[in-house]
Amino acid sequence: MNSNIIIVIFAVLLIGFMIFSSRRNRKRQADLRSTIVPGVEVMTNFGMFGKLLSIDEATNVAEIETTPGTIVRVHRSEERRVGKE
């Protein structure tokens, strides 16, 4: 009987931690997306630096200019903000 109570308590704590962690990650991602706007310097998750030119909300594609005249298209989730214009 005591082992069942311990298992239930452990399961409730695990589920609570998962929900809390998920909410925190969603808020962090929303904050990051609000600061990534065209004109800022960004770094992709794979280490490419450039200036964000545009973001297509419908297809989640971002265009980044790495060098003058060179435009790279990446999925929006691949970018991280590193600086301002």
C-alpha positions in Angstrom: 0.0 0.0 0.0 2.8 2.5 0.9 4.6 1.8 -2.3 1.5 2.6 -4.4 1.3 6.0 -2.6 4.9 6.7 -3.3 4.5 5.8 -7.0 1.4 8.1 -7.3 3.2 11.0 -5.5 6.2 10.5 -7.8 4.0 10.5 -10.9 2.2 13.7 -9.8 5.5 15.4 -9.2 6.9 14.3 -12.6 3.8 15.5 -14.4 4.0 18.8 -12.6 7.6 19.3 -13.5 6.9 18.5 -17.1 4.1 21.1 -17.3 6.1 23.8 -15.6 9.1 23.1 -17.9 6.9 23.2 -21.0 5.3 26.5 -20.0 8.7 28.1 -19.3 10.1 27.0 -22.7 7.1 28.3 -24.5 7.4 31.7 -22.8 11.1 31.8 -23.6 10.5 31.0 -27.3 7.7 33.6 -27.5 10.0 36.3 -26.0 12.8 35.3 -28.5 10.4 35.5 -31.5 9.2 38.9 -30.5 12.7 40.3 -30.6 13.7 38.7 -33.9 12.6 41.3 -36.5 14.0 42.2 -39.9 17.2 44.3 -39.6 18.8 42.5 -36.6 22.0 40.5 -36.7 21.3 36.9 -36.1 23.1 33.6 -35.6 21.6 30.4 -36.7 21.7 27.3 -34.6 24.4 25.9 -36.9 26.6 28.9 -36.5 25.9 31.1 -39.5 25.9 34.8 -38.9 24.0 37.4 -40.9 21.4 40.2 -41.1 17.8 39.1 -41.0 16.0 40.4 -44.1 12.5 39.0 -43.8 10.4 36.4 -42.1 7.5 34.6 -43.9 5.0 33.8 -41.1 3.0 31.5 -43.3 5.8 29.1 -44.2 8.2 29.9 -41.2 11.0 30.7 -43.6 13.5 33.5 -42.8 15.9 35.1 -45.3 19.3 36.0 -43.9 22.0 38.0 -45.8 25.3 36.5 -44.8 27.5 38.6 -47.1 26.4 41.5 -49.4 24.3 39.8 -52.1 24.2 36.3 -50.6 20.8 35.4 -49.2 20.2 32.2 -47.3 16.8 30.8 -46.6 16.4 28.9 -43.3 13.5 27.6 -41.2 12.5 30.2 -38.6 13.3 27.9 -35.7 17.0 27.8 -36.7 17.7 31.5 -35.8 18.9 33.0 -32.6 19.2 36.7 -31.9 22.7 38.0 -31.2 22.6 41.7 -31.8 20.8 44.7 -33.0 21.1 46.7 -36.2 
